[in-house]
Amino acid sequence: MSSGIHEKLGIRGKFLLISTLSIALCALSVFMVSLKEHEAIYIKSVENNLEALTTNVADDLLFTFSEDPDNFVLKNKLLTFERYDHILYAYVYDANWNLIERYIKPSARPTRIVHDPRYQSLIAHKKPFPVTHINDFLVCMEPIGNPEFPVGYLEVIHDFKQPIADSRHDLLITAIPLVLLILLISSIISWYMFRRILTPLIRLSAFTRQVKHTRDYTLQHSPEGVNEVLHLSQDINSMLETINQENQLNQEQNKKLRQQQASMFRLANYDHLTGLPNRRYVMETLEQQLSSAQKRHTDMAIFFFNIDSFKDINDLMGHATGDQLLHHLSRIISGCLRRDDILARLGGDDFLVVLPDLPDPDIAKQIAQTILEQLKAPIAIEQWEIHTSVSIGIAMAKASGFDIDTLISNADIAMSYSKAAGKGSYRLFKPKMLSLKRRTLQIMNLIPMALENNEFFLVYQPKVSRQGGVIGFEALIRWNNPELGFIPPSEFIPIAENGGKIGEITSWMLCRAIQDLEQIQAICSYPVVVSVNISSKDLMTPQLENVLQSALEEHHQDITRLQFEITESSYLEKFDVANQFFSRIKALGSSIALDDFGTGYSSLSYLNRIDIDTLKIDRQFVVNSFNSDKDASVLNAILDLTKQLGLHSCCEGVETEEHARYLIERGCDSLQGYYFSQPVPLADLAQAIRSSVQQYHRLFDQVRLPDHA
């Protein structure tokens, strides 16, 4: 309410109010000071008069005491105080302080001064005392006669409260008209000053309010008034011109800033290639939605997936085609989702789908199945028709405890199961899937200890030439752990590759194979070659070459007795690095075998660019050739291609007499498989060689070799 009154008064009312209040306060202050001074002077005057009066009366009483004191005479003397209006009481004491006479004014009001502690304290001393102020009274005690040897004492009590009140009342009656006159004159002068000085200022204030409300900084005020107001008007006009210029500049800069902020927001939160939300944005959104779902007691799901064989597509068709494929897949998958679902690209070919408000896991399965169905049709990009698929892992928020890390980890584990089950499939996470992850971590942690405790060992599988002789061996690593038992290479090798431990395993395997060369050579009466498998991860560090050189020198072995096998996919994954490494190895006299040939996506496009000696044909071509004429034609074409390129051919996975006979008839240079011998420890190698030759001779009478065999 006070603020509303304050606003209504305005400058005019405030000026008049302040002026009037100031003058009134000044007048009141002067009056109060005058009143106080008046009271002080009055009290001092009364004290002096009372003291003088008391002294005079005491002197008069001395003559009475010089004779034998008579109460009647004392009473008459005390009646002297009758003509003094404010003398209330008078007491006469003898020299021994015995009350002998008193005077009490008839009109005196009752008082309790005799009960006041200060008064009692003064009387108790039984000595004269000057005029003393006690409550509303003045008390004076004077000796009668010589102060050293008084004959008595005179006490007088004077009331000064009523006189001061009367004096104050008289002063107010006199001063109030004067104060009112001063206020009237002051108001007239203030009004005149207001009209003279403040009217232009008020107009200027109204003008500034207009600018504030309209925000029109092009307005100008007409200068008027005295010099100060005139200059203020001019300054305000100048300031408005400056503000207008700055405002226009700020508007332009703000527009650019908003555009930049929108651009920066998109760069920070969206993938530039697909236009989808990126990792940062989707993780923040997912965390918020998980919190919301937990509070509302609802469930939600995520998909974690990537594109099957995406690297092969990049290698064969180029990264530009791969980028276009990512863009096309993003549009296709987005069309399979609900309105509130979010598709995000995490990086590379990894994607994440957020499915909020999901009451039933079957809904997630239906959406995943829809995505897989939509991707069955080939995608046309330039001259290519690309058949691709995705492997989807599904995880539910409630089953993951609404924890974002657990949710993503569960979806990742489910995707691993999906890939293991076959490309183009989905899997919903189940708690038992965690056992695979725990085992993987356990194997990862056990590898360094296994190397230290010599838990790994090598077995050797013979390679039989089409003429029947054992021409070499493939060194294969095995692991028998005291805690987990036998762990197959197909399990621990990928774990070691993903965990960065494969280099240590390869180094150990290479050193052990070189160490065994002397004993292998002693078993065989003719030169043989031992093959050692290496990973693409081994090509990224010079450690392998250093280990190789050191082991050869330590055991006095020749590198020509070694052959390095690398899978086709690993060679192509690190093509330039692999070519450089194998060129250096071949220059030293070693040989190179390309393992699992035919399983890669773009083998034929690279055959004329890779530096190898041997093509090892994957077992699937051998097995499938007996079930399909097309597969048999593919196998024959690979064998013919090997001859035309001047390479040595080796078929692995030879498990039956039928396999062996068929391959020898087709001109395969060497064979390897369980038909001849299983991989055996070094101690059983002599027996494996004899068994392999015997198995070959079982076919010899049945197979007629060509003349050049």
N, C-alpha and C positions, 0 to 999 in steps of 0.2 A: 504493500500500500504506500509506504514511504517513497519507494522508487517511482510509483506512478505520479505522486504529488511533485516529486523532484523533476520529472519530465515535463509536467504541465506548467511549472513556473517559468521555464525558459530563461534566457539571459536577462530580460527586463525584470521579471519577478525576482530572480536571484540577486540582481544588482541592488534593487530597492530593499530586499529583505536583508541582504548583507550590510548595506549602509545603515539601515535602521537599527539592526541588531548591534552593529559596531558602536554607533553613537549611544544606544541605550546601555550597552555594557560599559562604555567609558563613563557615562554619567553615573551609572550604578556603582561603578568602582570608586569614582571620586566621592560619591555620597557615603559609601560604606567606610572609606578611609576617614572621611570627615567625621562620621558618626563615632568611629572608634577613637579618633583623636579627641572628640568632644567628651566622650565618656572618660577617657584617661585623664583629661584636664579637670573634669568635674570631680572625679574620685580624688585626685591629688588635692584639689581645692577643699573638698570636704574633709579629707584627712588633716590638712593643715588647720582648718577652722576648728575641727573637733579637738585637735590637740591643744590649740590656743584656748578654746573655751574651757576645756577640762582643767588646764593649768590655772586659768583665772579663777574658776570656781573653787579649785583646791586652795588657792591663796586666800580667798574670802573665808573659807572654812577654817583656816589657820587661827584667825582671831577668835573664832568660836571655841576651838580646842585649847586656846591659851587660858581661857576661863574654864570653869567646870562645864563640860558639854551638856547642852540642853537640847532634847529631841525636838522641841518645838522650834527652837532657833535653827537647828539643822534642817528641819522640814521646810522652813521658809527659804533657807538658802538654796535648797534643791529645787524649789519651785521656780528658780531662775530658768530652768530648762523648759518650763511650760510654753514659753513663747517660741521655742524652736520645734517646728512641726515634726522633724524626723528623729528627735532624741526620744527613744522609747523607754529606756531604763537608766537609773543612776543609783549606785550603791556606795555607802560610806562605811569603811572599816576602821577599827581602831588600830593601834600599833601592833596588836597581837592578832590581827586579821579576824577580829570578831565583827560581824555585821551589826552596826548600831543604828542605821537608818537607810531607807530606800525611797526612790521616786519611780513611779510607774505611770506612764501617760495613759490617761483613761481610754484613749482610742487605739492604744497599742494592740496589735494582733498577737495572738499567742505564738510563742517561739520556743523551740527546743534547743536553743544554743547551749544551754547549760549541760546538755547531754552530749554535745559534740566532743570527740576525743581531743581535738586541738585546744578547745576552750578549757577543758578540764586540765590539760597538760600545763597551760599558762597559769591557771589559778593555783595548781599544785605547787608551783615553784615559789609562791608567796613573795613575789617581787614585782615592782612596777614594770610595765612594758608599754612600748609606743603603740600608736594606732595600728591595729591588726585586722586584716580582712578575713572573716570567718563566715562562709556561706554568703548570705545576702546582708550581712551586718558588718559594721566597723566597731571594734571594741578597743577601748583605751583605759589604761590603769596608770594614774598619776599619784606620786606621794604627796601627802599634806605636810608641809613644813620642809625642813632640811632633808634632802634626799638621803644623807648619810644616817640621820637620826629622825625619821618621820614620826609624826604623832598619830598618823592615820593614812588611809588610802581612799582615793575616789575612783570608782569604776563607772564608765559611761558606755552605753550601747546605742549605736546610731544605725538607723535603717536607711540604706541608700538605694535599694532596688526600685522602689516606687518613684523616687526622684529621677532616676535615670530613665525609667519608662516614660515618665511625663515629658522629660526633655527630648527623648527620641521622637515622641508623638508630635511635639511642637515643631521639631526639625523637619519631619515628613510633611506636615501641613505646609510648611514654608517652601520646601524644595520641589514638591511634585509639580506644581504649575510651571516652575522654571524648566524642569526636565521635559515636560510635554511641549513647551514652547520650542525648546532646542530640537526635539524630534521633528516637529512640524517644519521648522526652518530647514533641517537637514534633508527631509523628504523632498521638499521643493527644490533644493539645490541638486539632490541626486537625480530627480526627474529631469531637470534641465541638462545635467551632464549626460544623462542617458540619451536624451534627444539629440544632443550635440555630438556625442562621440560614438555611442554604441549602435545607433540605428544602421549605419553602413556596415558595421561588423556583423549585426544580425542578418542583414541581407546577404553578406558574404557567407555566413554560416548556412543559410538556407540554400545558397548556391552549391556549397560543398555537399550538402545532403542530396541535392538533386543529382550531382555527379555520382555519388555513391549508389543511389538507387537505380539510375539509368545505365551506369558504367559507360557513359558516353564521354570519352576523354577529349572529344573535339569541341565541347562547350567552352565558352569564354565569358568571363564576368566583366561588367562595365565598372571600371575603377571609380571610386568616390570616397569622400570622407577626408579626415585629416591625413597628414603625411604618413603616419605609421600604417593606417588602414589602407591608404592608397598604395603604398609600397607592398603591403601584404597581398592586395588584389592582383597587382602586377606579378608578384612572385608566384602566386597560385596559378595564374594563366600560363606563365612560363613552365611551371612544373607540369601542368596538364599537357602541354605540347610535348614535353619530354616523355611523360608517361604514355601518351598515345603512340609515340614512335617506338618506345620500348615494348609496349603491348603488342603492336603489330609484329615486331621482331620475335617476341616470345611466342606468339601464336604460330608463326612459321617454324620456329625451332621446336615447339611442342609437337607440331604435326610430324616433323621429321623424326623426333624422338619416339613418338608412338609407333611410327612405322618401323624404326630400328628395334624397339622393344618387341614388337610382334615378330619381326624377323629373328631376333635373338631367341625369343621363346620357342619359335618353331625349330630353330637350329638345335637348341638345347634339349627339346623334348620330342622331336620327330625325326625319323630316319629320312635322309635326303633322297635315297634311292626309291623307296617304296611309298613314302609319305605316311607310313604307319608310326604310331608311338614307338619311341625307342626304349632301351632298358631303363634309363633314369626315370622316365615318365611313368612307365607301367609299374615299376617297383613302388613308387610313391603311391600310385592309385591303388595297387593291390593291397598295400599295407593299410590304407584307409578303409577299403572295402572289407578286409578281414576284421578290423576293429568293429565296423558297423554290423557285420554279420554276427559276430560274437555277442554284441549287445542285444541284437534283435532275435537271437537264438535261431538263426536261419543258417542254411548251408550254402556253399558255393564250390566251384571247381576251377581248375586250370588245366590247360593242355600244354605240354612241352613237347616240341617236335622239331625235326629238321628234315631236309630233303635227302632222300636216298640217292646215293651215287652222285651227289652234286659235284664233287671234285672231278670225277671222270667227265662230266658234262663240260666243266670249265676247261679241262685239258684238251678235249677233242674239238669243241666248238668255239672255244675262246671265252674270255671273261665278259666281253660285251654281251654275248648270248646268255651267259649265266646271269648277268644283271637283269636282262629282259625277262628271263624265266622267273626270277624272284618277284619282279613286278607283276607278271601275269598270275603267279600263284597267290600273291597277296590279294588280288581282286577276286579270284575264284573262291578262296577260303573266306574272305569277308562276306561274300554273298551267301555263304552257308550258315552264318551266325545270326543270332537274334539281335534286336535293335540295341540293347544295352550291353551286349558282349563286346570285348575289346581284343583286337588282334594287334600284337606288337612284335617288332623285329628286334631281337636281342643282339644280333651281330652275326656276320657270316650268313649261314643258312639256318640259324637257330631262331625259332619263333615261340611266342608264348600267347596263349588265348586265356582270357579271364572271363569266366561265366558266373556272374553274380545271381543271387536269388535262385538257387537250384535245389528244389525240395527232394529230387529223386536222381540218383546217379544214372538211371537209365536215360534221362534226358541228355546227359553228357555223352553217353555211348551213341545215342541216335545222331547227335551233331557230328561226332567223330566219324561215324559210318557214312554220313552224308558227304563229308569232306573227301573220304576215300573214294566214294562212288564218283564224285565230280572229277577227280583226278585220273580216273581210268581212261578218259578220252585223251588222245595226244594233243599237245600244245604246239601250235604252228608259230615258229619264230623265224622270219626270213626264209631261208631255204630248208630249214630243219623242221621235222615233226618229232617232237621230243616226248617220249613216254617216261613219265616219272611218277614218283609216289612219295608219301611221307610216312614216317613211323611216329605214332602219337603215344605219349604217356599221359595218363589222366590221374589226377590226385584230388581228393576231396578235402575241403578246409576243416570240417569238423573232425574227420579222422586224423588230421595233422595237428590237432590242438590249436588251430587258428594261428600257428606260428609260420611266418613267411618263409624262413629258411627250411623248416621241416617240410612245408608244402612243396617248395620247388625241388628239394632233394627227392621227395617221394615221386614227383612227376618225372624227374630225370631217371630214377631207378625203373619206373614203369616203362619209360621209353626204351631203356636198354633191353628189357624183356621183350618189348615189341619188335625191336630190331633182330633179337635172337630168334624170335618166332618166325621171321620172314618179313621182307619189305612190304610196305603198304598195309600195315595193320595197326591196331591200337590195343593197349592194355590198361586196365584200371588198377591202380596201385593196391596191393594187399600187404598186410604186415609181414607175411612170410618172405616177401621179396627182399626185406632188409637183411635176411641171412646171406644172400649173395653179396650185398655190399659189405657186410661185416667180414665175410670170408675174403673178399678182395683186399680189404684193408689189412687183414691178418696176414695174407700172403705177401703183401707189399712190405710189411714190417719185418717179416721173417727172412726176406731175401738177403740182406746184409749179413745176418747171422749164419745163414746157410753157406754163403761164400766163405766165411771165416772158419766154419766147422767142417768144410769139405763134404757137405751133404749132396752136392751135385756130382754126377758122374756121367761119363760118355759111353754110349753104345755105338756100334758100327754096323751098317747094313751094306752088304756087298752089292756091287754093280757088275752085271754079267754082260759080256759082249755078245753079239750075235754069232760069234765063232765059238762061244762056250767058255771063254776064260774070264776070271775075275780081274777086272782092270782098275778097280778103285772101290772106295768106300765112302759112304756119307756118314759124317760124325753127327750124332744126334744126342742132345742133352736130356738127362733124366734127373728127377729130384725125388728123393725119399726122405720126408721130414719126420722126425720122431714124434711130433705133435699131431700133424695132419695126415701122416702116411704118404702114399704115393700121390704126387701132384702132377697131372699130365702137362706136357709142354703147351698144348693148346689152351690151357688155362693160365699158367704163370707167365708165359712169354708176352701175351697182350698186356697183362697187368704190369709187367716190368717195363714195357714200352711206354705205356701211359704214365707210369710213375717215375720215369727217368732213370731206371735201374738197368736197362738193357745193355748199356755200354759196359758195365761191370761184368755182366753175365757173358757177353760176347768176348771180352778180354780173357776171362777165365777159360772159356771153351777153346779159344784159339791157342792159348798157352798149353792147355792139356793135350790138344790134338797134335801140336808140334812136338811135345814131350813124348807122345806115343808113337811118333813117326818111325823112330829107330826100331822099336819092337815090331811094329807092323811090317816094316821092310824086312826084318829078320824072318818073319813068318812066311812072307812071299819071296819066291826066288827070282822075281822079275819086278821091274819098277811099277809101282801103283800110285794113284793120286787119291788123296783124301779131301773130300769136300766139306767145307764149313759154311753154315748159314750165317748171314749177317742181316741186320735190320737197317731200314732207312734212317733210323735215329743214329746209327753208328757213323753215318757218312757226314754228320754235322760237326764232328770234332776230330782233331788230328790224333786223338788218343789211340785209335785203332792202329794206325800206321806205326806209331811209336812202340806199341805193345808187340806188334808183329816183328819189327826189326830186332827188338831186344830178345824175344823168344827164339828167333832163328839163330841169333848169335850165341845165345846161352847154350842151346842144344845142338849147335853145329849142323843145322839142317838147311836144305835147299828149298827156296820158295817154289821151285818148279814142281815139287811134290804136293803142292796145295792148290785147291780150286775153291773159289768163293762163289757161293750160291746166294742170290737175292731174288725175292719174288718180283714178279712183273709189276704189281701195283706199287711196291716200294721203290723200284727203279724209276717208275714214271713219276712218283710223288716228288722225288728229288732228282729230276732228270739231269740237270746241268752238273750238280754236285757229284752224282753217281758216275757220270761220264768222266769227270776229271779224276776221281779216285781210281776207277778201274783202268783208266789209261796209264796211270802211274804204276799200278800193280802189274799190268800186262807187260809194261816195259821192263819190269824186274824178272819176268819169266813165268808168272802165274797165269792161270786161266780163269774165265768167268762163265758161270752158268746162270741162265735166266729161268728161275723156278716158276712152277704153276702157270706155264705159258698157256694163253688162250682164255684165262679167266678175267683178264683186264679188259677195260672198255675200249681202249684205243691201241691195241698191240700193233696191228699192221702198219699204222701210220708212223710208228717209231722204229720198226725193225731195221730200216736202212740207216738209222742214225745212232744206234747203240753199238757199243764195242764189246761183243760177247763171243764165246767159243761154242757154247752148248745151249740147246733148247731142251728144257725138261718139260715134257708134256704132262699136263695134270691128269690124274687118274680118272676123272669123270669122263674124259673123252674115250679112254680105254673101255670103261664099263658100259657107257652108252652106245658105243659102236656095235654092240651085240644086240641092242634092242631097237635100233633105228638105222635105216639105210642112210638117212641124212647125216646122222652123227658119224657113221662109218666113212662117209664121203668127206666130212670135215677132218677126221683123223688122217685120212690118206692125203688130203690137201696139205695139212701141216707137215707131214713127213716129206712130201715132195718139195714143199717150200724150203724146208731145212736143207735138203740136198742141193737145191739150186743156189742157196745162199752160202754153201760151203760150210755149214755148221754141223756139229755133232748132235745127233738126236738121242734123247734118253727118255723112256717112258717109265713113270713110277706108278705104283699101285697094281703091279702084275701079281695076281693072286691065284690064278688057275692055269692049268696046262693049256686050256683054250686061249687064254689071254696071251701066254708066251708064244704059242705056235702062230697065232694070228699076227703078232707084231714082228716076229722074225720073218714071216713070209712077206710083210709089207716093207721090209728093209730098215727097221729100226736099229740104230747102231748099238744101243745098250739098254738093258732092262734092269729094273729094280723093283722088288716087291716080296711079299710073304711067300710066294710060290718057291722062290729060291732060298730065302732065309729071312728070319726076323732080325731086327737089330739086336746085336749081342755084345756083351762086355768084351774087352780086349782079351781076356783069358780064354774065351770061347771062339775067338776069331778063326783059328786054324780049322776047327770043326765046321764053322759056318762056310768057309771056303770050300771044303770038301763036299759039304751038302749041296752047295750051289752048283758045283760042277756035276755032281750026280744027277741033280734035278734037270740040268740041261741035257745030259746024255739020255735021259728018259725020253726027251723029245727028238734026239738026233736021228734015230732010226725012222721017225715018223715025218721029219721035216727035211726036205731036199733043198739045200742051200744053193743060191745062185753061184755061178763060177767065180765071181769076184769076192765072195764072202770070206 
